[in-house]
């Protein structure tokens, strides 16, 4: 059976489809298996960094307060990502 760019045997094609169905919506976003914690932590790091940059640009009067609240969470997430890469 053809799957886009390459040919996949029919049995494997059905196994892939079954895994896709089991993964659900969040599985399509974050992936499956061992990569889930890394993907979630990476997404959180990006969102926190984006939030801090937006606060710096849009609301400079409260920037120190917001960064002092979000900064520890950002460094925690980055530490988790680095720790996972070292232990792997």
C-alpha positions in Angstrom: 0.0 0.0 0.0 1.3 3.4 -0.9 1.7 5.9 1.9 2.6 9.2 0.2 6.3 9.1 -0.6 7.1 5.4 0.1 5.4 2.1 0.0 4.3 0.4 3.3 3.1 -3.2 3.6 -0.6 -3.4 4.2 -0.2 -5.0 7.7 2.1 -2.2 8.9 -0.2 0.4 7.4 -3.0 -0.8 9.6 -0.8 -0.9 12.7 0.2 2.7 12.0 -3.4 3.8 11.6 -4.3 2.0 14.8 -1.5 3.8 16.7 -2.7 7.1 15.3 -6.2 6.4 16.5 -5.0 5.4 19.9 -2.9 8.6 20.3 -5.9 10.9 19.9 -5.7 14.6 19.6 -3.1 15.3 22.2 -1.0 12.4 20.9 -0.9 14.1 17.5 0.3 17.3 19.2 2.8 16.0 21.7 3.8 12.7 20.1 3.9 9.3 21.7 6.2 7.3 24.0 9.3 8.7 25.5 9.1 12.1 23.8 6.0 13.3 25.5 7.7 14.9 28.6 10.3 16.6 26.4 7.6 18.0 24.0 5.4 19.2 26.8 8.3 20.9 28.6 9.5 22.4 25.4 6.1 23.8 24.7 5.8 25.3 28.2 9.3 26.8 27.8 8.3 28.5 24.6 5.0 29.8 26.0 6.7 31.2 29.1 9.4 32.8 27.1 6.8 34.3 24.8 4.7 35.6 27.7 7.8 37.2 29.3 8.7 38.9 26.0 5.2 40.2 25.5 5.1 41.6 29.0 8.4 43.4 28.4 7.2 44.9 25.2 3.6 45.7 26.2 3.6 46.5 29.9 7.0 47.7 31.1 5.6 49.0 34.4 4.8 45.5 35.7 7.6 43.7 33.8 9.8 43.1 36.9 6.8 41.6 38.8 5.7 39.3 36.0 9.3 38.2 35.2 9.9 37.5 38.9 6.8 35.3 38.9 7.4 33.5 35.5 11.2 33.4 35.6 11.5 30.5 38.1 9.0 28.4 36.2 10.9 29.1 33.0 14.2 28.0 34.5 12.6 25.0 36.0 11.3 23.8 32.6 14.6 24.5 31.0 16.3 22.5 33.8 14.0 19.6 33.2 14.8 19.7 29.5 18.5 19.8 30.0 18.3 17.1 32.7 16.4 14.8 30.4 18.9 15.2 27.6 21.9 14.5 30.0 20.2 11.4 31.5 19.2 9.9 28.1 
